[in-house]
Amino acid sequence: MPTVLIEGYKFRFYSSDGNEPPHVHVLHDNNEAKIWLLPVSLQHNHGYNATEVDRILRLTRQNQARLLEVWNAYFS
């Protein structure tokens, strides 16, 4: 499964996710958030506080083109 490491967060794509719109699972410690990439928005959050969610969304926006490139390369 492709994983992009950004500032200590693992932005991961799962092979079973190809039938959904582009998104990433963001993992750190025991926390996980699912972030849609078009547009960047939070789908669900398990364990991150509001400050961390804001940071994850900012990092996703800053790296959106790269994450979409990895998504498209993996699922095409």
N, C-alpha and C positions, 0 to 999 in steps of 0.2 A: 504494500500500500504506500503510495507516495506521501511523503511528509516533508513539509517546508518548515524549517526552524527559524522563527523570528523572535528575537529578544526573549528567548527562553520559553516561548510558547510553541507547541507542536501544532501546526496547521495540517490536518490529515484528511485524506480522501480514502473512502472505503470502496472496494470493488462493487459492492451491492448498491451503491448510491447512483449508478449511472442512469437510472430511470427517473431521477428527480432533477429539478433545476440545479444549476451549479451552486455548490455550497462547500463549506469546510467544517470539520469538527476541530475545535480548538481545545487542546489538552494541556493541563499544567497541574502537577501534583495529582489529586484525585478529582479535579474539577473538569467539567466539559461543557462547552457551548457549541451550538450549531448555528452557523452564520450563513445566510444566503449571500451570494455574490452579486446578483443582479436584481434589484439594487442591494447594496450592503445593508443588511438588517438582521436583527437577532431572531432566530426561530425558537430556540429554547436554551435554557441555562440551568446547569446543575452545579452549584457550589461557589460560583464567582459572586463577589459583592458588586455593587453598582459601579464603584471606581474601576474595578478590573474589567467589567463589561465595557465601560466607556473606552478603556485602553485597547481592548481587543477589537472593538469596532473601528477605532482610529487606525490601528495597525493593519486591519483588513482593508480599509479604504486606501491607505498608503501603498499597499502591496496588491491591490485588486488586479491590476493587469498581469502581474506575475502569477498570481494564484489562478486566474482564468486560463493563462497559458498552460499551466501544469494540468488543470482540469481537462482542457481540450485535448492535450497530448495523450492523457491517460485514457479518456473515454472515447476517443475517435478511432 
